[in-house]
């Protein structure tokens, strides 16, 4: 049994509520949690004293059998408690019923499932523990003025200088036996797992969020774009299929405005072979009735972490992100808009979404924006017979 732990404290002096602060429209901890879920780990324990995080995980990831949320004690979540203390506390609660334990830090959102897997596989190669590091070509000195890793009288060219490695704090894996022996995340025969140089940036100060956000956005955009072979169209509901308004009556019921024109566009694009998916934070009978009327089977309601759901859909459908089109209008669509092969937003979308979308449509949400996007996709797929 290979288990992982993501320790999340509620208290944070540098950045209040840091672990649930939004990063590209998703909570910070969600980035490493989903990568852990895709890894070789058998169970991932979200170990927290934050009720908001606990409830979020229970609601958003209830369908993910590998993810378990557990309450950590006030002692293990204090400012003075070590991370090893939290690891030992969890291990004790599990009666040490595992073969290895992997520590995953939420403050390192550039961590991927491939990096996690490498730390796990190191143990099968005979290592007792492993950790992720970042390569760095820098000349180090101590405070007494002594050079540490080079001879300044024979200063090497940077391209000839060997890398040093810095612990990036992202991921550590250790066997149960060695963990019990030393109660430490690293011990015995150690293997380092190299990540990219930018991974040395951990989120500890407010400005770190800005830096990591840009790095993460660039990483998502690195995916090869394929504008002429879209296989799936995913869209939000409110502000996209609707005009973003709701009409209430006295007993609390309400109605929403949908465009029949948009519905026809989705029908046409499905007939062309493009799958249609809806992911919405809405969970109302009104929305469900309209989606059912549109014959959309890939429909997910009450979702906050839309990236996680769409990533899961694409894996199951064997479709690449580069073959995906996305239509969104607000901040909770941010990550999917960046990651998709092509993205659209209605004319009345939030300014921040307009700035990152591939195409800002001329129509407003609920007033032909979806139909306009469908016609563009048909042309991109070289199918003009609509």
Secondary structure as the mmCIF struct_conf table of DSSP 4:
data_model
#
loop_
_struct_conf.conf_type_id
_struct_conf.id
_struct_conf.beg_label_comp_id
_struct_conf.beg_label_asym_id
_struct_conf.beg_label_seq_id
_struct_conf.end_label_comp_id
_struct_conf.end_label_asym_id
_struct_conf.end_label_seq_id
STRN STRN1 UNK A 2 UNK A 8
BEND BEND1 UNK A 10 UNK A 10
BEND BEND2 UNK A 13 UNK A 15
TURN_TY1_P TURN_TY1_P1 UNK A 16 UNK A 17
HELX_RH_3T_P HELX_RH_3T_P1 UNK A 18 UNK A 20
BEND BEND3 UNK A 21 UNK A 21
STRN STRN2 UNK A 22 UNK A 23
TURN_TY1_P TURN_TY1_P2 UNK A 24 UNK A 25
STRN STRN3 UNK A 26 UNK A 27
HELX_RH_AL_P HELX_RH_AL_P1 UNK A 28 UNK A 37
TURN_TY1_P TURN_TY1_P3 UNK A 38 UNK A 38
BEND BEND4 UNK A 39 UNK A 40
BEND BEND5 UNK A 42 UNK A 42
STRN STRN4 UNK A 43 UNK A 48
BEND BEND6 UNK A 49 UNK A 49
HELX_RH_AL_P HELX_RH_AL_P2 UNK A 51 UNK A 60
TURN_TY1_P TURN_TY1_P4 UNK A 61 UNK A 63
TURN_TY1_P TURN_TY1_P5 UNK A 65 UNK A 66
STRN STRN5 UNK A 67 UNK A 71
HELX_LH_PP_P HELX_LH_PP_P1 UNK A 72 UNK A 73
TURN_TY1_P TURN_TY1_P6 UNK A 74 UNK A 77
BEND BEND7 UNK A 78 UNK A 80
HELX_RH_AL_P HELX_RH_AL_P3 UNK A 83 UNK A 93
TURN_TY1_P TURN_TY1_P7 UNK A 94 UNK A 96
BEND BEND8 UNK A 99 UNK A 99
STRN STRN6 UNK A 100 UNK A 104
TURN_TY1_P TURN_TY1_P8 UNK A 106 UNK A 107
TURN_TY1_P TURN_TY1_P9 UNK A 109 UNK A 110
HELX_RH_AL_P HELX_RH_AL_P4 UNK A 113 UNK A 124
TURN_TY1_P TURN_TY1_P10 UNK A 125 UNK A 126
BEND BEND9 UNK A 128 UNK A 128
STRN STRN7 UNK A 129 UNK A 136
STRN STRN8 UNK A 141 UNK A 141
TURN_TY1_P TURN_TY1_P11 UNK A 143 UNK A 144
BEND BEND10 UNK A 145 UNK A 145
STRN STRN9 UNK A 147 UNK A 147
BEND BEND11 UNK A 148 UNK A 150
HELX_RH_3T_P HELX_RH_3T_P2 UNK A 152 UNK A 154
HELX_LH_PP_P HELX_LH_PP_P2 UNK A 155 UNK A 157
HELX_RH_3T_P HELX_RH_3T_P3 UNK A 158 UNK A 160
BEND BEND12 UNK A 161 UNK A 161
HELX_LH_PP_P HELX_LH_PP_P3 UNK A 162 UNK A 163
STRN STRN10 UNK A 164 UNK A 175
HELX_RH_AL_P HELX_RH_AL_P5 UNK A 176 UNK A 182
BEND BEND13 UNK A 184 UNK A 186
BEND BEND14 UNK A 188 UNK A 189
STRN STRN11 UNK A 190 UNK A 195
HELX_RH_3T_P HELX_RH_3T_P4 UNK A 197 UNK A 200
BEND BEND15 UNK A 205 UNK A 205
HELX_RH_AL_P HELX_RH_AL_P6 UNK A 206 UNK A 221
TURN_TY1_P TURN_TY1_P12 UNK A 222 UNK A 222
BEND BEND16 UNK A 223 UNK A 223
HELX_LH_PP_P HELX_LH_PP_P4 UNK A 224 UNK A 225
TURN_TY1_P TURN_TY1_P13 UNK A 227 UNK A 228
STRN STRN12 UNK A 232 UNK A 235
BEND BEND17 UNK A 237 UNK A 237
TURN_TY1_P TURN_TY1_P14 UNK A 238 UNK A 241
STRN STRN13 UNK A 242 UNK A 242
BEND BEND18 UNK A 244 UNK A 244
STRN STRN14 UNK A 247 UNK A 248
TURN_TY1_P TURN_TY1_P15 UNK A 250 UNK A 251
BEND BEND19 UNK A 252 UNK A 252
STRN STRN15 UNK A 254 UNK A 255
STRN STRN16 UNK A 258 UNK A 258
HELX_RH_AL_P HELX_RH_AL_P7 UNK A 260 UNK A 271
TURN_TY1_P TURN_TY1_P16 UNK A 272 UNK A 273
STRN STRN17 UNK A 275 UNK A 279
BEND BEND20 UNK A 281 UNK A 281
HELX_RH_AL_P HELX_RH_AL_P8 UNK A 285 UNK A 293
TURN_TY1_P TURN_TY1_P17 UNK A 294 UNK A 295
STRN STRN18 UNK A 298 UNK A 300
BEND BEND21 UNK A 302 UNK A 302
BEND BEND22 UNK A 304 UNK A 304
HELX_RH_AL_P HELX_RH_AL_P9 UNK A 306 UNK A 317
TURN_TY1_P TURN_TY1_P18 UNK A 318 UNK A 318
HELX_RH_3T_P HELX_RH_3T_P5 UNK A 321 UNK A 323
STRN STRN19 UNK A 324 UNK A 327
BEND BEND23 UNK A 330 UNK A 330
HELX_RH_3T_P HELX_RH_3T_P6 UNK A 331 UNK A 333
HELX_RH_AL_P HELX_RH_AL_P10 UNK A 334 UNK A 339
BEND BEND24 UNK A 340 UNK A 341
STRN STRN20 UNK A 342 UNK A 345
TURN_TY1_P TURN_TY1_P19 UNK A 347 UNK A 348
BEND BEND25 UNK A 349 UNK A 349
HELX_RH_AL_P HELX_RH_AL_P11 UNK A 351 UNK A 356
BEND BEND26 UNK A 358 UNK A 358
STRN STRN21 UNK A 359 UNK A 360
BEND BEND27 UNK A 362 UNK A 363
HELX_LH_PP_P HELX_LH_PP_P5 UNK A 364 UNK A 364
TURN_TY1_P TURN_TY1_P20 UNK A 365 UNK A 368
HELX_RH_AL_P HELX_RH_AL_P12 UNK A 369 UNK A 380
TURN_TY1_P TURN_TY1_P21 UNK A 381 UNK A 382
#
